[in-house]
Amino acid sequence: MTTPSPDSAPEKPALKSLTLRSAAAIAIAAVAGRFAVEFPAGAAQQLADALIDLVTTLGLIGVAIGRTRARGPIV
């Protein structure tokens, strides 16, 4: 097992991945183009960031609800 050198960049979490955010921005721009909606510059990227944050938050809420229900009484 090798230790990373101090010069190597640390690994980024998947949510900070430019590939994921770019793919979401492209998908949003494609849907907007299909419906003839024009966004100002950078709006698709901001919508993609907001969408990823929303999905992440809803996922965490779902996990919290599931864990709470699993620990409660079975009726």
ABEGO torsion letter per residue (X at the ends): XBBBBAABBBBBBAAABAAAAAAAAAAAAAAAAAAGBBBBBGAAAAAAAAAAAAAAAAAAAAAAAAAAAAABBBX
